[in-house]
Amino acid sequence: MQNESRQPLVLNVEEAGRLCGLSRATSYELANEGVIPTVRLGRRLVVPVARLERLLNGEQPPKS
């Protein structure tokens, strides 16, 4: 799979929060609460860009 736009598919929690105008602490707090969507890749906690964009566009996450 090649990402032709060269944009990352994931961001770390701090980067995602910064894009939303949040502090590092608030970003991790919201990620831990499940407000910011995250995925664990090995030891890293990352935010999928596509899911973050859907959240910011007002789409509701699917019910578990």
C-alpha positions in Angstrom: 0.0 0.0 0.0 1.4 3.3 -1.0 0.3 6.6 0.5 0.6 8.9 -2.6 -0.4 12.1 -0.7 2.6 11.6 1.6 0.4 12.6 4.6 0.7 10.3 7.6 -2.0 7.8 8.3 -1.5 8.2 12.1 -0.4 10.9 14.5 0.8 10.6 18.0 -1.6 11.9 20.7 0.3 15.1 21.2 0.4 15.9 17.5 -3.4 15.2 17.2 -4.1 17.4 20.1 -1.9 20.2 18.8 -3.9 20.2 15.6 -7.0 20.6 17.6 -5.5 23.4 19.8 -5.2 21.3 22.9 -2.4 21.0 25.4 -0.5 17.8 25.7 -2.1 16.9 29.0 -5.6 17.5 27.7 -4.9 15.5 24.6 -3.8 12.5 26.6 -6.7 12.9 29.0 -9.2 12.9 26.1 -7.4 9.9 24.5 -7.6 8.0 27.8 -11.4 8.8 28.0 -11.9 7.6 24.4 -12.9 11.0 23.1 -9.9 11.1 20.8 -9.8 7.9 18.9 -6.6 5.9 19.4 -5.0 2.6 18.3 -2.2 0.8 20.1 0.7 -0.1 17.7 3.1 -2.1 19.8 4.0 0.2 22.6 2.8 3.4 20.7 -0.6 5.0 21.2 -1.5 6.6 17.9 -4.5 8.5 16.5 -5.7 7.4 13.0 -6.0 10.6 10.9 -9.1 9.4 9.1 -11.0 8.7 12.4 -9.9 12.1 13.8 -11.2 13.8 10.7 -14.5 12.1 11.0 -14.7 13.1 14.6 -14.0 16.7 13.8 -16.6 16.6 11.0 -19.2 15.7 13.6 -19.7 12.1 12.7 -20.6 9.8 15.6 -18.4 6.8 16.3 -20.0 3.4 15.8 -21.6 1.9 18.9 -19.6 -1.0 20.4 
